[in-house]
Amino acid sequence: MVQQVSNNKVLSESIKIIPLGGVGQIGKNMMVVELDEDIIIIDCGVMFPDENLHGVDLVIPDMNYVVERKARVKAVLITHGHEDHIGALPYLLAKMNVPVYGSKLSIELIKARLDETLSSKGFNLQSIPPRKKMKLGGMSFEFIRTNHSIADSYAVAIHTRIGTIIHTGDFKVDLSPVDGKAFDLYRFASLGENGVLALFSDSTNVEREGFSMSEREISANLFRTIEEARGRIIVATFSSNIHRLGQLISIARQLNKKIAVAGKSMNKYVGIAAELGYFSVEKGFFIELEDLDKYPREETIIVATGSQGEPMSALTQISHDNHRFLKAEKNDTVIISASVVPGNEKMVSRVIDRLFRIGATVIYEGSEDIHASGHGSQEELKLMLALTKPKFFMPIHGDFRHLVHHASLAEQMGIGANRIIIAQDGDVIELNNNEIRKVDTIVSEPVYVDGKIVGDVGSQVMMDRQMMSGDGIVIAVIPYHHGLNQFGNPDIITRGFIYVREAKDIIKNAKQLINEKCTKFIEERNLENDDYSILKNQLKITLKQYFYSETERNPLILIRVVTF
């Protein structure tokens, strides 16, 4: 629906909402809000690859839609500083220099992220306090304080002539936060009283009943655990959990212990948080890893990366006994103060197992209450719905089952099924005062980042890597004597497929098949144009069928013709 005004500008009577990530999966959060000629982007994050994405470093949203319309983009609004909300910003800002707004901590983390690849200089990065309204073209926005597992987390309210929409970001409701910055119940309620057109709400913990645990409860449990612990204490947690770092600093002071930091990202976050005043540390309180041997083991706390079992993290290296400075011993205590991100269960389990084999005491989620989720459980999600009283609802930030459960929860809260929509990445959602509906779909495939290569790692490359990892690779090298117009004897090289010495007959027969195919090819075709593509394709099919019949395996097959 459109409206013609006197200056010949066409105004839409609907808001477009396009999730480019964050619905149907946990990660690569990015949402487009579009009204008339103005576009606002909410978050721009990464997703970390699972074990099937061989060689892939990061997965980022497909940004083509906004890049093609970059002249219309007014700003990127950041809800908080986690990588799944800010990690893809360098890739976006490399293509379009637009203002970025967020909390003080979020902006500093973005600067640090940009300085790793581009440079933060030349970009318009602004920290905005909560409740301050900012106009962006025909829309305005304000941030609203929430609670999460990182400090200074915001929801976003976008005000338009059609109505107000709220994007919660990741949130929980903590009425006794350790930093004293409470969830802004009043502002959400005030917006709800004035009328909220649509709510887009975090769905991560919709399957958990009740309320999430307060960080203050965690503080008491951590203190008791550390006070009773034996040997050296190693605490693995999320680098971005500034509150948890502050808690550990406070506990260390009370127990007269020193802290050492292990892991590049942990050092970065500690430095930024200290600089911004989230906690203060006196000289000599932090010690270097290389100086640990100067102190009794029971007088130190190591704060380390590796709560998710990441292969190169400090805790994983310790569990393998190959860390440069740290070694776990029989009487040491390892505390993993973090929830396991879905998909990381096996990696975390392996790290825990290896630490137990060393003889360390390992305390982790399920054994003790030493971590509080940053995402609200069912009662907090209900509270958000009750406060904002939205006319329409769309669940975000979750696997598809989470979105379905959250939609059901909204129905229980009195929102009719016809006013709820479950979207997928790339869906174009149209929203006005009468309805919310899907009107189109744009291409929004995940983009793979492999080193410096962005986007060129497509489905065929991933399929090849999958085949190599599962069934190995076979390379057939075939000499061709151009002057004689004849092929020589081929050589076959295998890796990860079969052990050649134990499969001589298979290799011998494969070479025979190649010879037969090449001889027949020369008899039937002219190779003067050096076009071997047809031959290569025929050989691939022949070898594929032969190897499968002999081994029931499908290796990646490469054919190389060398001319003389």
DOGULO-559704 format. One record per residue (C-alpha): residue number from 1; y, x, z. Coordinates in pm, whole numbers, plus 32768, in hexadecimal, padded with zeros to 4 digits. Layout:
N
(NUM,(Y,X,Z))
...
***
This chain:
564
(1,(8000,8000,8000))
(2,(8158,808F,7FA0))
(3,(82C1,8028,7FCA))
(4,(83DE,8075,7ED5))
(5,(8529,80D7,7F77))
(6,(8688,80F9,7EE6))
(7,(867F,8270,7EAA))
(8,(854B,8240,7DCF))
(9,(846E,82E6,7ED1))
(10,(831F,823E,7EF6))
(11,(82B3,820A,805D))
(12,(814E,81CC,80C0))
(13,(80F7,80C4,81BE))
(14,(7FBE,8184,8221))
(15,(7F76,82D0,82C8))
(16,(7E6B,83AC,822B))
(17,(7D7F,8466,8313))
(18,(7CA1,856F,8274))
(19,(7BB6,8638,8355))
(20,(7B69,8785,82AC))
(21,(7A8A,87F1,83CA))
(22,(7A1E,8791,8528))
(23,(796B,864A,84DB))
(24,(77F5,865A,84B8))
(25,(77EC,87B6,854C))
(26,(7880,8876,8670))
(27,(7972,8972,85E3))
(28,(7A6B,89B8,84C5))
(29,(7B51,88A9,8546))
(30,(7C62,8846,8452))
(31,(7D06,86F6,8410))
(32,(7E11,868E,8316))
(33,(7F0B,857B,8367))
(34,(7FC9,8505,8234))
(35,(80E8,840D,8218))
(36,(81B5,83E7,80D9))
(37,(8200,854B,8067))
(38,(81CE,85EC,81BD))
(39,(8092,8697,8239))
(40,(8044,870F,8399))
(41,(7F0E,87DE,83E5))
(42,(7E69,87CF,853B))
(43,(7DA1,8909,8593))
(44,(7D05,8A03,84A5))
(45,(7BC7,8A94,8537))
(46,(7A86,8B47,84E3))
(47,(791A,8AFD,851F))
(48,(7828,8C12,8572))
(49,(76F7,8C25,848E))
(50,(759A,8BC6,84FA))
(51,(746D,8CA5,84C4))
(52,(7431,8C18,8366))
(53,(757F,8C94,82DD))
(54,(7512,8DFB,82AA))
(55,(762E,8EF4,829D))
(56,(773F,8DEE,82CA))
(57,(7845,8E4A,83CD))
(58,(7906,8D03,83DF))
(59,(790F,8BA7,834C))
(60,(7A69,8B15,8309))
(61,(7AE2,89C7,8280))
(62,(7B20,898D,810E))
(63,(7C9C,89AB,8102))
(64,(7CD3,8963,7F91))
(65,(7D60,8808,7FD2))
(66,(7E82,8886,80A7))
(67,(7EB6,89CA,7FE3))
(68,(7EE7,88FF,7EA5))
(69,(7FED,882E,7F61))
(70,(8088,8947,802C))
(71,(81ED,88E4,7FD4))
(72,(81B0,87A0,8091))
(73,(811A,883D,81CC))
(74,(8215,882C,82E9))
(75,(8151,88E2,83F9))
(76,(8006,8935,849B))
(77,(7FE0,88AC,85FD))
(78,(7EEF,8965,86E0))
(79,(7E48,88AF,8802))
(80,(7DC6,89EA,88B0))
(81,(7D69,8B55,887B))
(82,(7BF0,8B4A,8844))
(83,(7B6D,8BEB,8705))
(84,(7AE2,8AA3,8684))
(85,(7C4A,8A26,8680))
(86,(7D17,8B5B,861F))
(87,(7C21,8C50,8582))
(88,(7C5B,8BE6,8417))
(89,(7DD7,8BF8,842C))
(90,(7DEB,8D57,8393))
(91,(7D38,8CD4,825D))
(92,(7E25,8BAA,8244))
(93,(7F66,8C6B,8287))
(94,(7F05,8D70,8184))
(95,(7F2D,8C59,8082))
(96,(804F,8B92,8116))
(97,(8158,8BFA,8210))
(98,(8197,8AC2,82DE))
(99,(820E,8A95,8446))
(100,(8103,8A9B,8555))
(101,(813F,89EE,86A3))
(102,(8071,8A00,87E2))
(103,(8075,8A60,8951))
(104,(80EC,8BB3,89C7))
(105,(7F8A,8C38,89EC))
(106,(7F15,8BA7,88A0))
(107,(8034,8C4C,87E5))
(108,(7FF6,8DA0,8883))
(109,(7E85,8D8C,882C))
(110,(7EE0,8D2E,86C7))
(111,(7FC9,8E5B,86B3))
(112,(7EB0,8F3E,872A))
(113,(7DC4,8EA1,862B))
(114,(7EBB,8ED0,850F))
(115,(7EFF,9039,8570))
(116,(7D8E,9084,853A))
(117,(7DA4,9026,83CB))
(118,(7F04,8FE7,8349))
(119,(8028,900D,8436))
(120,(80C7,8F09,8511))
(121,(8220,8F7B,849E))
(122,(82BF,8E98,839D))
(123,(820C,8D60,8414))
(124,(82B6,8C40,84CA))
(125,(81E6,8C25,8608))
(126,(8288,8B53,8718))
(127,(8215,8AF6,8877))
(128,(8274,8991,88CE))
(129,(8267,88FD,8A2F))
(130,(81B6,87B2,8A67))
(131,(8276,866C,8A30))
(132,(837F,8712,8956))
(133,(83A4,8644,8818))
(134,(83CA,86FD,86CF))
(135,(8420,865A,8583))
(136,(8356,86BE,844F))
(137,(83D5,8607,831B))
(138,(8389,8495,833F))
(139,(82B1,84D3,8471))
(140,(82E6,8565,85CB))
(141,(81F4,85F0,86C9))
(142,(81D1,864A,8836))
(143,(80CB,870A,88F5))
(144,(802B,8670,8A2A))
(145,(7F8C,8747,8B36))
(146,(7E14,872A,8B62))
(147,(7D08,87FA,8C0F))
(148,(7C05,88D1,8B62))
(149,(7B4B,8A1B,8B8E))
(150,(7C7E,8AD9,8B1A))
(151,(7DDA,8AC7,8BAF))
(152,(7EF7,8A03,8B12))
(153,(7E2B,890B,8A49))
(154,(7EDA,87EC,899E))
(155,(7E9D,869E,88FD))
(156,(7F87,863F,87DF))
(157,(8040,84F7,87B2))
(158,(80CF,84C3,8655))
(159,(81DA,83B8,863B))
(160,(8216,8305,84F1))
(161,(82C6,81C7,8482))
(162,(816A,812C,8459))
(163,(80FD,8184,85B9))
(164,(8095,8298,86A6))
(165,(7F4D,8352,8683))
(166,(7EB4,8436,878C))
(167,(7DCE,855F,874E))
(168,(7D39,85C8,889C))
(169,(7CC9,8729,8841))
(170,(7BB3,87A0,8928))
(171,(7BE9,870E,8A80))
(172,(7B6A,86B8,8BD8))
(173,(7C1C,860C,8CF7))
(174,(7C3A,86FD,8E1C))
(175,(7D08,8667,8F35))
(176,(7CFD,87AA,8FFE))
(177,(7D26,88C2,8EFB))
(178,(7D31,8A25,8F80))
(179,(7E82,8A65,8ED8))
(180,(7F1E,8925,8F63))
(181,(7F6E,88A3,8E04))
(182,(7ED7,874A,8E10))
(183,(7E6B,866E,8CF2))
(184,(7F9C,859C,8C8F))
(185,(7F10,8445,8CE1))
(186,(8069,83AB,8CEB))
(187,(80CA,840E,8B89))
(188,(7F87,838E,8AF2))
(189,(7FB1,8248,8BB2))
(190,(811C,822A,8B44))
(191,(80BD,8254,89D7))
(192,(7FA7,8158,8A07))
(193,(809B,8059,8A96))
(194,(8183,8087,896E))
(195,(8065,8067,8879))
(196,(7F7E,816C,87E2))
(197,(7F13,8129,867F))
(198,(7DE5,8211,8680))
(199,(7D31,8306,8763))
(200,(7C6B,8431,86E4))
(201,(7BA2,84AE,880D))
(202,(7ABE,85D2,886E))
(203,(794E,8569,886C))
(204,(789C,86A7,88DE))
(205,(7817,862D,8A2F))
(206,(77F4,84BB,89E1))
(207,(7682,84CC,8A3C))
(208,(76D1,853B,8BA2))
(209,(7701,842B,8CA5))
(210,(780C,842D,8DB1))
(211,(7929,8527,8DCF))
(212,(792D,869A,8D81))
(213,(793B,878D,8EA3))
(214,(7A8C,8810,8F1B))
(215,(7ADB,8983,8F00))
(216,(7B27,8986,9075))
(217,(79B9,8936,90BE))
(218,(7957,8A58,8FDF))
(219,(7A3B,8B42,90A2))
(220,(7987,8AF7,91E8))
(221,(782F,8B20,9147))
(222,(788F,8C67,90A0))
(223,(791C,8CF2,91E4))
(224,(77DD,8CA2,92A1))
(225,(7700,8D2E,918C))
(226,(77C3,8E74,916F))
(227,(77DF,8E9E,92E7))
(228,(7665,8E82,930E))
(229,(760F,8F51,91DA))
(230,(7563,90A1,91ED))
(231,(75AF,91DE,912B))
(232,(76AA,91E4,9011))
(233,(772A,9094,8F9E))
(234,(774D,904A,8E2B))
(235,(77F5,8F01,8DCC))
(236,(77E1,8E8F,8C62))
(237,(78CE,8D7B,8BF9))
(238,(79A2,8D0C,8AD3))
(239,(7ABC,8E03,8A94))
(240,(7BAA,8CE2,8A61))
(241,(7B61,8C40,8BB2))
(242,(7C9E,8CC0,8C58))
(243,(7C67,8BE7,8D8A))
(244,(7B0E,8C7D,8DC1))
(245,(7BA2,8DDB,8DA5))
(246,(7CAC,8D7B,8EA4))
(247,(7BA0,8CF5,8F8D))
(248,(7ADA,8E39,8F77))
(249,(7C12,8F07,8FBD))
(250,(7C5A,8E34,90F3))
(251,(7AF1,8E52,916C))
(252,(7AF2,8FCA,9134))
(253,(7C2F,8FEC,9206))
(254,(7B9B,8F1E,9322))
(255,(7A5B,8FEB,9323))
(256,(7B0D,9139,92F3))
(257,(7A66,9188,91A9))
(258,(7AE5,9230,906C))
(259,(7ACD,9194,8F10))
(260,(7A6F,923D,8DCB))
(261,(7A81,918A,8C7C))
(262,(7974,91B5,8B71))
(263,(79A2,913A,8A0E))
(264,(7AB9,914C,890D))
(265,(7B14,8FDA,8914))
(266,(7B0A,8FD1,8A91))
(267,(7BFF,90F2,8AA4))
(268,(7CE3,9043,89AA))
(269,(7CEB,8EFA,8A69))
(270,(7D1A,8FA4,8BBB))
(271,(7E3F,9069,8B30))
(272,(7EEA,8F39,8A97))
(273,(7EB2,8E5E,8BCB))
(274,(7F3A,8F69,8CB7))
(275,(8069,8FA1,8BD7))
(276,(80B5,8E2B,8BD4))
(277,(8095,8E12,8D4D))
(278,(7F59,8D3F,8D68))
(279,(7EE8,8E31,8E75))
(280,(7F74,8F6D,8F10))
(281,(7EBB,90AD,8F5B))
(282,(7F2C,91D0,902D))
(283,(7F08,9336,8FBB))
(284,(7DAB,93BC,8FED))
(285,(7D07,9266,9003))
(286,(7C71,9284,8EA7))
(287,(7BA1,93BA,8E66))
(288,(7B22,9451,8D21))
(289,(79B4,9432,8CC7))
(290,(798F,95AB,8CB7))
(291,(7A04,95C0,8E24))
(292,(7902,94CF,8EB0))
(293,(7824,95E3,8F37))
(294,(793C,9647,9023))
(295,(7908,9503,90E8))
(296,(77DC,9475,91A4))
(297,(772A,9374,90C8))
(298,(775B,925C,91C4))
(299,(78D7,9290,91C1))
(300,(790A,923E,9052))
(301,(7907,9107,8F76))
(302,(78D8,912B,8E00))
(303,(7972,9012,8D32))
(304,(78C0,901D,8BE3))
(305,(789F,8F76,8A93))
(306,(774B,8EF0,8A2A))
(307,(7727,8D9B,8ACF))
(308,(769F,8D1A,8981))
(309,(75B0,8E3A,8943))
(310,(7684,8EC6,8826))
(311,(75CB,8FF4,8792))
(312,(76EB,90EE,87BD))
(313,(776F,906B,8908))
(314,(7779,9137,8A47))
(315,(7670,906A,8AFF))
(316,(757B,907B,89DB))
(317,(75A6,91F3,89C7))
(318,(756B,920B,8B40))
(319,(742C,913D,8B1F))
(320,(73B3,9230,8A12))
(321,(7414,9358,8AF1))
(322,(74EF,93ED,89DE))
(323,(764E,93B5,8A65))
(324,(771C,94F1,8A6E))
(325,(7790,94CA,8BD9))
(326,(76CE,93AD,8C76))
(327,(7567,939C,8CEA))
(328,(74C7,927A,8DA3))
(329,(73E0,92DA,8EC0))
(330,(72DF,922A,8F96))
(331,(73C9,91BB,90AB))
(332,(74EA,914C,8FCD))
(333,(755F,8FE4,8FA3))
(334,(75BD,8F51,8E51))
(335,(767F,8E09,8E4D))
(336,(76A2,8D4D,8D02))
(337,(77C6,8C65,8D49))
(338,(77CA,8B9E,8C06))
(339,(771B,8A7F,8B5A))
(340,(763C,8ADA,8A38))
(341,(76D8,8A71,88EF))
(342,(75DC,89A5,881F))
(343,(7524,8A93,8739))
(344,(753D,8BBE,8824))
(345,(7421,8B5A,890D))
(346,(7325,8C55,8888))
(347,(7415,8D7C,8892))
(348,(7480,8D2F,89F8))
(349,(7318,8CFC,8A64))
(350,(72B4,8E50,89DA))
(351,(73D0,8EFF,8A93))
(352,(7372,8E52,8BDB))
(353,(7204,8EAE,8BA9))
(354,(7252,901E,8B6E))
(355,(7330,902C,8CA3))
(356,(721A,8F95,8D77))
(357,(712B,909C,8CEB))
(358,(721B,91AA,8D65))
(359,(7202,910E,8EBD))
(360,(7362,9081,8ED8))
(361,(73AB,8F33,8F79))
(362,(7434,8E4A,8E6B))
(363,(74F8,8D12,8EC2))
(364,(7540,8C27,8DA1))
(365,(7588,8ABE,8D47))
(366,(7483,89DD,8DE4))
(367,(7430,8AC9,8EFE))
(368,(7586,8AB3,8FA7))
(369,(76CD,89F3,8F71))
(370,(7790,8B21,8EFA))
(371,(7832,8A8A,8DC7))
(372,(78F4,894D,8D80))
(373,(7901,88C7,8C20))
(374,(7A54,88B1,8B7B))
(375,(79F7,8767,8AD8))
(376,(7A0B,8614,8B7C))
(377,(78D6,8549,8BCE))
(378,(78B2,83D4,8B90))
(379,(799A,835D,8CA5))
(380,(7AB2,8444,8C30))
(381,(7A87,83CC,8AC9))
(382,(7A9C,8267,8B4A))
(383,(7BD3,82BF,8C0F))
(384,(7C7C,8347,8AD5))
(385,(7C2B,8203,8A20))
(386,(7CA6,8133,8B46))
(387,(7DEE,81F3,8B65))
(388,(7E4B,81F7,89F5))
(389,(7DC3,809D,8997))
(390,(7DB0,80F4,8825))
(391,(7DA3,7FEC,8718))
(392,(7CB9,80C8,8649))
(393,(7BCC,81DF,86AB))
(394,(7B25,8307,85FF))
(395,(7A46,83FA,86C0))
(396,(7A70,856D,8669))
(397,(79F1,86C1,86D8))
(398,(787A,8696,86EA))
(399,(7733,868A,8633))
(400,(76F2,8543,857F))
(401,(7627,84B5,86A0))
(402,(774E,84FB,878A))
(403,(7835,8437,86A5))
(404,(7743,8310,869D))
(405,(7720,830C,8819))
(406,(7899,8322,8846))
(407,(78CD,81FF,8755))
(408,(77D6,8135,8825))
(409,(7894,8193,8963))
(410,(79DA,8119,88C5))
(411,(7934,7FCC,8874))
(412,(78D2,7FAD,89E2))
(413,(7A43,7FDF,8A36))
(414,(7AA2,7EB3,8962))
(415,(7AFB,7F4D,8812))
(416,(7A5D,7E7F,86FF))
(417,(7967,7F24,8612))
(418,(7A4D,7ED0,84ED))
(419,(7B5C,7FA4,8592))
(420,(7A80,80D9,85B9))
(421,(7A2B,81CF,84A8))
(422,(7940,82F7,84A1))
(423,(79B5,83F8,83A4))
(424,(7924,8531,8309))
(425,(79D3,8668,828A))
(426,(7A9A,8618,8153))
(427,(7AB2,849F,818D))
(428,(7C0A,8411,8142))
(429,(7C55,8311,8250))
(430,(7D6E,8218,821B))
(431,(7E0F,8187,8351))
(432,(7F13,8073,8375))
(433,(7F5C,7F57,8463))
(434,(7E4E,7E7E,83CB))
(435,(7D23,7F5F,8395))
(436,(7C81,80B5,8397))
(437,(7BA3,8102,826E))
(438,(7B15,8212,8194))
(439,(7BBE,8211,803F))
(440,(7B4A,8356,7FA0))
(441,(7A95,849F,7FD2))
(442,(7B12,85FA,7F77))
(443,(7A45,8735,7F4C))
(444,(7A26,87D6,80A2))
(445,(7905,88C8,8099))
(446,(78E8,89D5,81A6))
(447,(797D,8B21,8139))
(448,(78BB,8C59,819C))
(449,(7967,8D9B,8207))
(450,(789A,8ED8,81DA))
(451,(7965,900A,8236))
(452,(7A95,9006,8152))
(453,(79F5,8F0E,8062))
(454,(7A6F,8DA9,8092))
(455,(79D5,8C87,7FD7))
(456,(790F,8D4E,7ED5))
(457,(77DA,8D40,7FAF))
(458,(7758,8BFF,7F16))
(459,(7619,8B34,7F2D))
(460,(755E,8C11,7E34))
(461,(75B0,8D4C,7EFB))
(462,(7541,8CA4,803D))
(463,(7401,8C2E,7F93))
(464,(73B9,8D92,7F1F))
(465,(73F4,8E18,807D))
(466,(7312,8D0C,810C))
(467,(71FE,8D6E,801A))
(468,(7226,8EE0,8069))
(469,(721B,8EA3,81DE))
(470,(70E9,8DC4,81C0))
(471,(7017,8E55,80A7))
(472,(70BB,8F9F,804B))
(473,(7128,9028,7EFB))
(474,(7078,90AE,7DC4))
(475,(7130,918B,7CCA))
(476,(708F,91CF,7B78))
(477,(7127,92F4,7AB8))
(478,(70C6,92F9,7947))
(479,(7121,9418,785B))
(480,(7177,93BF,76F2))
(481,(717A,94CA,75E1))
(482,(7286,944B,74F7))
(483,(7232,952E,73D2))
(484,(70BE,94E6,73E3))
(485,(70F5,9374,7430))
(486,(6FF3,9378,7542))
(487,(6FD9,934A,76BA))
(488,(6F4A,9451,77A1))
(489,(6E75,941F,78D7))
(490,(6F2F,9356,79E2))
(491,(6F66,93BD,7B49))
(492,(6F56,92BD,7C62))
(493,(700E,92EB,7DAC))
(494,(6FDD,91F9,7ECD))
(495,(708D,91D1,801B))
(496,(701F,90D9,8124))
(497,(6F20,9037,8039))
(498,(6DD4,90F2,8045))
(499,(6D64,924B,80AC))
(500,(6D25,92EB,7F5A))
(501,(6C11,93D7,7FCF))
(502,(6B46,92AE,804A))
(503,(6B8C,91D9,7F18))
(504,(6B56,92CC,7DF8))
(505,(6A9B,91CA,7D27))
(506,(6BB4,90CD,7D42))
(507,(6CB8,91CD,7CD0))
(508,(6BD1,924D,7BBB))
(509,(6B9A,90EE,7B34))
(510,(6D10,90A1,7B49))
(511,(6D5B,91D7,7A78))
(512,(6C56,9166,797A))
(513,(6CFB,9010,7961))
(514,(6E4C,90B8,7924))
(515,(6DBA,9194,7810))
(516,(6D19,906A,7765))
(517,(6E57,8F9E,7777))
(518,(6F32,90BA,76F4))
(519,(6E45,9105,75D2))
(520,(6E3E,8F99,7569))
(521,(6FB7,8F83,7587))
(522,(6FEF,90A8,7499))
(523,(6F02,900D,739E))
(524,(6FBD,8EC6,73A0))
(525,(712B,8F30,73CF))
(526,(7232,9031,7369))
(527,(72CE,9101,7481))
(528,(73DF,919C,73B1))
(529,(74E9,90D6,7469))
(530,(746F,915C,75B8))
(531,(7446,8FFB,7638))
(532,(7333,9009,773B))
(533,(738E,8EC8,77F5))
(534,(7279,8DF8,7755))
(535,(7176,8F03,779E))
(536,(71EC,8F2C,7905))
(537,(71D7,8DB6,7941))
(538,(7077,8DA6,78B1))
(539,(7008,8ECA,7989))
(540,(709B,8E2D,7AC3))
(541,(6FDA,8CEB,7A85))
(542,(6E97,8DA7,7A38))
(543,(6EAD,8E88,7B6A))
(544,(6F17,8D6C,7C4D))
(545,(6DE6,8C9F,7BE8))
(546,(6CFD,8DCB,7C07))
(547,(6D78,8E40,7D5C))
(548,(6D68,8CE0,7DE9))
(549,(6C04,8CAD,7D6A))
(550,(6B9B,8DF4,7E10))
(551,(6C65,8DEB,7F54))
(552,(6CFC,8C8C,7F79))
(553,(6E4E,8D37,7FA3))
(554,(6F8E,8D1F,7ED5))
(555,(7044,8E6C,7ED7))
(556,(7195,8E9C,7E31))
(557,(7147,8F38,7CDE))
(558,(7238,9020,7C27))
(559,(71F9,90A8,7ACA))
(560,(72A8,91E4,7A57))
(561,(7289,9262,78ED))
(562,(72EA,93D2,78C3))
(563,(7333,943B,775B))
(564,(730B,9595,76C3))
***
